[in-house]
Amino acid sequence: NGVFTFGIPRPGIWGFACLGSGPDKEHKGKELSQDAVLWINVTAFE
């Protein structure tokens, strides 16, 4: 629930990860990691 800003220095496939983003740390008595990745495919234009 915030703002995320990024700059892309050159074309390519870029991944931005948010690790441990979820509120739950455990599921059925086992450690839980709630992560997310945003993939951006950047192409050059002329």
C-alpha positions as CSV (number, residue, x, y, z in Angstrom):
1,N,0.0,0.0,0.0
2,G,2.6,2.5,-1.1
3,V,4.4,3.9,-4.1
4,F,7.1,2.1,-6.0
5,T,9.2,4.1,-8.5
6,F,12.0,2.7,-10.7
7,G,14.2,3.8,-13.6
8,I,15.4,1.4,-16.3
9,P,19.0,2.2,-17.5
10,R,18.9,-0.1,-20.7
11,P,16.7,-2.6,-22.5
12,G,16.4,-6.1,-21.1
13,I,14.2,-8.2,-18.8
14,W,14.1,-6.7,-15.3
15,G,12.7,-8.3,-12.1
16,F,11.8,-6.3,-9.0
17,A,11.3,-8.5,-5.9
18,C,9.4,-7.9,-2.7
19,L,10.5,-10.5,-0.2
20,G,8.5,-11.3,2.9
21,S,5.6,-9.1,1.9
22,G,2.7,-11.0,3.3
23,P,1.4,-10.8,6.8
24,D,1.5,-14.5,7.6
25,K,4.8,-16.1,8.7
26,E,3.6,-19.6,9.3
27,H,1.2,-22.0,7.6
28,K,0.1,-25.3,9.2
29,G,3.0,-25.1,11.7
30,K,5.6,-24.5,9.0
31,E,7.6,-21.4,8.0
32,L,5.9,-19.5,5.2
33,S,7.5,-16.9,2.9
34,Q,5.1,-14.7,0.9
35,D,7.1,-13.1,-1.9
36,A,6.3,-11.3,-5.2
37,V,8.2,-10.5,-8.3
38,L,7.2,-7.9,-11.0
39,W,8.8,-8.7,-14.3
40,I,9.3,-5.8,-16.8
41,N,10.4,-6.5,-20.5
42,V,12.0,-3.3,-21.8
43,T,12.7,-2.9,-25.6
44,A,14.6,-0.1,-27.3
45,F,12.7,2.1,-29.6
46,E,14.0,4.4,-32.3
